[in-house]
Amino acid sequence: MDLSNSNTAKNLEAAFGGESMANRKYLFFAEVTKKLGMKELSKLFKDTANQETEHAFAHFRLMHPELMVDDADSLTESEKKAIAERCLELAVEGETYEYETMYPGFAKEARADRDGKAEEEFKTQEEESREHADMFRKATHTFGLLTSVEHHHARQYTEALEALDGKKAAEKKASGDPATQKWICRQCSMIYDPSSGDPDSGIAPGTAFEDIPEDWHCPICNATKKTFMPYEEEAAVAA
């Protein structure tokens, strides 16, 4: 069935996005209600989230029939490789869109909102406008951080795709210089770059990771400093 350029294709993509969002939203609700001690309600949210996942999978199968695997044993190694490559291609495509277009665009709009609507409101309702400006500033910073995270994810998928074709991965190593050594959060992949620091947390640009206070937390997932590890880059980049 050819769904290219059809309204059905667009509707399937929208439905997949909606069901996927519902899944993560309900899992978040499950976590919140679990902390509140409401075990039965938490279970309800988890069960519903699982159902939304199945709905999303059903839509995605229609969107990408080339990824359907009914009997893996009947597939040749070449066919298995082609399916795996397609998964990685779609992953690279998605992550690249996020770090090249989506998050930079969000950051730009957040800055525009801060300088436009929020500043206009400041004239009539100072406190609310100050809160809005701070919210947009933080959003801009977060989008900027997520840009590097998605770039990192895209690179990982690209390397995995190349590995399927037998290409050897480029050598990677940590910088070794505290002034340039980046650190990555093992929980969310946020990358701390000393050249940028974390101004929103009071960490000035040029601050080496070792000099960050021990009570500092990841600005994306709130993980502790101990969750970070040295970020290894290709030798030419890290040098």
C-alpha positions as CSV (number, residue, x, y, z in Angstrom):
1,M,0.0,0.0,0.0
2,D,1.6,3.3,-1.1
3,L,0.9,6.0,1.5
4,S,3.5,8.5,0.1
5,N,2.2,12.0,0.1
6,S,-1.3,10.9,1.2
7,N,-3.4,12.4,4.0
8,T,-3.5,8.9,5.5
9,A,0.3,9.0,5.8
10,K,0.1,12.4,7.5
11,N,-2.6,11.1,9.8
12,L,-0.7,8.0,10.7
13,E,2.4,10.1,11.6
14,A,0.2,12.4,13.7
15,A,-1.5,9.4,15.4
16,F,1.9,7.9,16.1
17,G,3.1,11.1,17.7
18,G,0.0,11.4,19.8
19,E,0.1,7.8,21.1
20,S,3.8,8.1,21.8
21,M,3.3,11.3,23.7
22,A,0.5,9.7,25.7
23,N,2.7,6.8,26.6
24,R,5.4,9.1,28.1
25,K,2.8,11.4,29.7
26,Y,1.1,8.5,31.5
27,L,4.4,7.0,32.6
28,F,5.2,10.4,34.1
29,F,1.8,10.5,35.8
30,A,2.5,6.9,37.1
31,E,5.8,8.1,38.7
32,V,4.0,11.1,40.3
33,T,1.2,9.1,41.8
34,K,3.7,6.4,42.9
35,K,5.5,9.1,44.9
36,L,2.1,10.2,46.3
37,G,1.6,6.6,47.6
38,M,-1.3,6.0,45.2
39,K,-0.2,2.5,44.0
40,E,-3.4,1.5,42.3
41,L,-3.6,4.8,40.3
42,S,0.0,4.5,39.4
43,K,-0.6,1.0,38.1
44,L,-3.6,2.3,36.0
45,F,-1.4,4.9,34.4
46,K,1.4,2.3,33.7
47,D,-1.1,-0.2,32.2
48,T,-2.6,2.5,30.0
49,A,0.8,3.7,28.9
50,N,1.6,0.1,27.7
51,Q,-1.7,0.1,25.7
52,E,-0.7,3.4,24.1
53,T,2.6,1.9,23.2
54,E,0.9,-0.9,21.3
55,H,-1.3,1.6,19.5
56,A,1.8,3.6,18.5
57,F,3.5,0.4,17.3
58,A,0.5,-0.4,15.1
59,H,0.7,3.0,13.5
60,F,4.4,2.8,13.0
61,R,4.1,-0.7,11.3
62,L,1.8,0.8,8.7
63,M,4.2,3.8,8.2
64,H,7.2,1.5,7.8
65,P,6.2,-1.9,6.4
66,E,9.8,-2.5,5.5
67,L,10.5,-3.0,9.2
68,M,8.0,-5.8,9.6
69,V,9.6,-9.0,11.0
70,D,7.2,-11.9,11.1
71,D,9.7,-14.8,11.1
72,A,13.3,-13.7,11.7
73,D,14.5,-17.3,11.1
74,S,13.3,-17.1,7.5
75,L,15.4,-14.0,6.7
76,T,18.8,-14.1,5.2
77,E,21.6,-12.3,6.9
78,S,21.5,-9.7,4.1
79,E,17.8,-9.1,4.8
80,K,18.4,-8.8,8.5
81,K,21.2,-6.3,7.9
82,A,19.0,-4.3,5.6
83,I,16.2,-4.0,8.2
84,A,18.8,-3.1,10.9
85,E,20.3,-0.5,8.6
86,R,16.9,1.0,8.0
87,C,16.2,1.3,11.7
88,L,19.6,3.1,12.2
89,E,18.9,5.4,9.2
90,L,15.6,6.5,10.6
91,A,17.3,7.0,14.0
92,V,20.0,9.1,12.5
93,E,17.4,11.1,10.5
94,G,15.4,11.8,13.6
95,E,18.3,12.8,15.9
96,T,19.9,14.9,13.1
97,Y,16.6,16.8,12.7
98,E,16.5,17.4,16.4
99,Y,20.0,18.9,16.7
100,E,20.1,20.7,13.4
101,T,16.6,22.0,13.1
102,M,14.2,21.4,16.0
103,Y,16.1,22.4,19.1
104,P,18.0,25.3,17.4
105,G,14.6,26.6,16.1
106,F,13.1,26.2,19.6
107,A,16.0,28.1,21.1
108,K,15.6,30.9,18.6
109,E,11.9,31.2,19.2
110,A,12.4,31.2,23.0
111,R,14.9,34.1,22.6
112,A,12.4,35.9,20.4
113,D,9.6,35.3,23.0
114,R,11.8,36.6,25.8
115,D,12.6,39.8,23.9
116,G,9.1,40.2,22.5
117,K,6.0,39.2,24.4
118,A,7.7,38.8,27.8
119,E,9.3,42.2,27.6
120,E,6.0,43.8,26.5
121,E,4.3,42.2,29.5
122,F,7.0,43.6,31.7
123,K,5.6,47.1,31.2
124,T,2.2,46.2,32.6
125,Q,2.9,43.4,35.0
126,E,6.5,43.4,36.1
127,E,6.6,40.3,38.2
128,E,4.8,38.0,35.8
129,S,7.0,39.2,32.9
130,R,10.1,38.6,34.9
131,E,9.0,35.0,35.5
132,H,8.2,34.6,31.8
133,A,11.6,36.0,30.8
134,D,13.3,33.6,33.1
135,M,11.3,30.7,31.9
136,F,12.2,31.5,28.2
137,R,15.8,32.0,29.1
138,K,15.9,28.6,30.8
139,A,14.1,27.0,27.8
140,T,16.7,28.6,25.5
141,H,19.5,27.1,27.6
142,T,17.9,23.7,27.8
143,F,17.3,23.5,24.0
144,G,20.9,24.4,23.5
145,L,22.0,21.6,25.8
146,L,19.7,19.1,24.0
147,T,21.2,20.1,20.7
148,S,24.5,18.6,21.6
149,V,22.8,15.5,23.1
150,E,21.0,14.8,19.9
151,H,24.2,15.3,17.9
152,H,25.8,12.7,20.2
153,H,22.9,10.3,19.6
154,A,23.0,10.8,15.9
155,R,26.8,10.1,15.8
156,Q,26.3,6.9,17.8
157,Y,23.6,5.6,15.4
158,T,25.8,6.6,12.4
159,E,28.7,4.6,13.8
160,A,26.5,1.6,14.4
161,L,25.2,1.8,10.9
162,E,28.8,2.0,9.5
163,A,29.8,-1.0,11.7
164,L,27.1,-3.1,10.0
165,D,29.0,-2.4,6.7
166,G,32.3,-3.5,8.3
167,K,33.7,0.0,8.8
168,K,36.0,0.3,11.8
169,A,35.1,3.1,14.2
170,A,37.5,6.0,14.5
171,E,39.7,6.0,17.6
172,K,38.3,8.0,20.5
173,K,39.9,9.4,23.6
174,A,39.4,11.9,26.4
175,S,41.1,15.2,26.0
176,G,43.2,14.9,29.1
177,D,43.3,18.7,29.4
178,P,40.9,19.9,32.2
179,A,40.3,23.2,30.2
180,T,38.9,21.3,27.2
181,Q,37.8,18.0,28.6
182,K,34.1,17.5,28.2
183,W,32.0,15.3,30.5
184,I,28.9,13.3,29.7
185,C,26.0,12.4,31.9
186,R,25.4,8.6,31.9
187,Q,21.7,9.2,32.6
188,C,20.6,11.6,29.9
189,S,23.8,12.2,27.7
190,M,24.0,15.9,28.6
191,I,27.5,17.0,27.7
192,Y,29.3,19.5,30.0
193,D,31.7,21.7,28.0
194,P,34.1,23.8,30.1
195,S,34.2,26.5,27.4
196,S,30.4,27.1,27.9
197,G,30.1,26.2,31.6
198,D,26.6,26.2,33.1
199,P,25.7,29.9,33.8
200,D,22.2,29.1,34.9
201,S,23.7,27.1,37.7
202,G,26.3,29.7,38.5
203,I,29.1,27.8,36.7
204,A,31.0,30.4,34.6
205,P,32.4,29.6,31.1
206,G,35.9,28.3,31.4
207,T,35.2,26.3,34.5
208,A,36.8,22.8,34.4
209,F,34.6,20.0,35.5
210,E,36.8,19.2,38.5
211,D,36.2,22.7,39.8
212,I,32.4,22.4,39.7
213,P,31.0,22.2,43.3
214,E,30.1,18.6,44.3
215,D,26.4,19.6,44.9
216,W,26.0,20.6,41.2
217,H,23.4,18.7,39.3
218,C,22.8,17.9,35.6
219,P,20.7,20.8,34.2
220,I,18.6,18.4,32.2
221,C,17.9,15.3,34.3
222,N,19.1,16.6,37.7
223,A,21.6,13.7,38.1
224,T,24.5,14.2,40.5
225,K,28.0,15.2,39.4
226,K,29.1,11.7,40.2
227,T,26.9,10.5,37.3
228,F,29.2,12.1,34.7
229,M,32.1,10.5,33.0
230,P,34.8,11.8,30.7
231,Y,33.5,12.3,27.2
232,E,35.6,10.6,24.5
233,E,35.8,12.1,21.1
234,E,37.6,11.2,17.9
235,A,41.4,11.7,18.4
236,A,41.6,14.7,16.0
237,V,38.7,16.5,17.8
238,A,39.8,15.7,21.3
239,A,43.5,16.7,20.6
